[in-house]
Amino acid sequence: MNQCPYLKRPCALGLATPTALVAASGRGARLGIFIKGHQVLETSRSVTVVVLDKTGTVTTGNMSVAGVRTADGESRADLLRYAGAVEQASEHAIATAISAAAAADYGPLPVADEFKALPGLGARGIVDGREVTVGREKLLAARGMTPPADLAAQCRSWERSGRTAVLVGWDGAVRGAIAVADTVKDSAAAAVAELRALGLHPILLTGDSEATARAVAAEAGIDEVIAGTLPAGKAAVIDGLRARGHRVAMVGDGINDGPALAAANLGLALGSGTDVAICAADVILLRDDLRCVPDAIRLSRATFATIRANLVWAFGYNVAAIPLAALGLLNPILAAAAMTLSSVFVVANSLRLQRYPLRTATQERPGRRHARLHPRQGQLSSASAPHRRPDSRSAADGRGGQVLHRHPHPGVGGDQGPAGGRARPARGAPRALREPGAGRGRRRRDREDQGSLGSNRPPRSFLNIDNRSREGTPR
């Protein structure tokens, strides 16, 4: 007796979940959302709170010196030189901005001896025999240095405008303050609005002062701020939110964000961030665009909606067909066709995720990054190149100072210079017929003309026979 296919195994049930997860992971990768494991999609859909790091995540991280204020009797040159000498040994974005501004204004900076970085506070070092301390007001107060009233008021004014105030002191006194400015990313406000639309609660987490954090949060549209957090305390903040029953997603990019990314239910790291953050995160956002965060949440919810639809269809289809097959009321041929159709439906429904619409999707195809337009910023002249014909297009090619770099090797895919290879005939122009055997051996002659390794090598026989010994042997 023929056994009905439905009595063997319902294939649609086995395909319902993995096909949807694989399709969602592929769609995320195409949109710059790299998911390390399929279980991440399950965690993403249950997130209720999204914690955003400030520097490098909500802001661009490209800081610059926006103001300098010296104490009475101090010179601007000494203040910047000493601060730049200490900060040039640090890798922090604020330190990079201060040292770059000092070097640009006053040339090469002295070397700081006995440098020591104080995470979340600042740094110190010995410059010209003086111990110079650069950092937050808390750090200098711990060393017995209090800023004058006018200098403290200037720092408060900078912080209310969203700038970071850095104090500089030596010989037991505060000698001045430096304001460092950062810019909020263009995508920050839109990303926060999309997170709210998804029912998520965004929080800004930073080590800056309360006033600076509030100013940045207001520009990005974030209401809740956790400020003054040291790098070692970020993970404790995440643990506290989880202890209150929240499902927390952490978005960061720096070394200091690594413990917090690992402690969160879902860690998302920007692809432009540090290796520590990327390794600790569950999801890597390959584009420096915060709108990828709500995209990842939206994609995970769509994935589980697809899985539920697949399971409902598979269970319903099999629950209706298996009893009929067991009672012998279903023809085996029809049962085989029905089983195949159920599997096809589940796979086709999962593949719909490959076309899931996301607002940050671009038209750029994966693997075609070498074909993007790269701006030259005025490096191309409008005059024709000397090797071109008088009626050829200009070097800028009418693309607004941009050139399409598609082929990595010269002389391939178009005219790329007089030494770029043979000129290719115009499109549609008639080509001369090649005689049979005309191009035979041309590549080998070209290699010999270029002095290849095998150009002067004599032909080698397949048999190892000493001709001289053979000639001397009598027959």
Buried (B, 14 or more C-beta within 10 A) or exposed (E): EEEBBBEEEBBBBEBBBEBBBBBBBBBBBBBBBBBBEBEBBBBBBBBBBBBBBBBBBBBBBEBBBBBBBBBEEBEEEBBBBBBBBBBBBBEBBBBBBBBBBBBEBBEEBBEBEEBEBBEBBBBBBBBEEEBBBBBBBEBBEEEEBBBEEEBBEBBEBBBEEBBBBBBBBBEEBBBBBBBBBBBBBEBBBBBBBBBBEBEBBBBBBBBBBEBBBBBBBBBBBBEEBBBBBEBEBBBBBBEEBBEEEBBBBBBBBBBBBBBBBBBBBBBBBBBBBBEBBBEBBBBBBBBBBBBBBBBBBBBBBBBBEBBEBBBEBBBEBBEEBBEBBEEEEBBBEBBEEBBEEBBEBBBEBBBBBEEBEBEBEEEEEEEEEEEEEEEBEEEBEEEBBEEBEEEEEBBBEEBEBBBBEEBEEEBEBEBBEEEBBEEEEEEEEEEEEEEEEEEEEEEEEEEEEEEEEEEEEEEEEEEEEEEEEEEEEEE
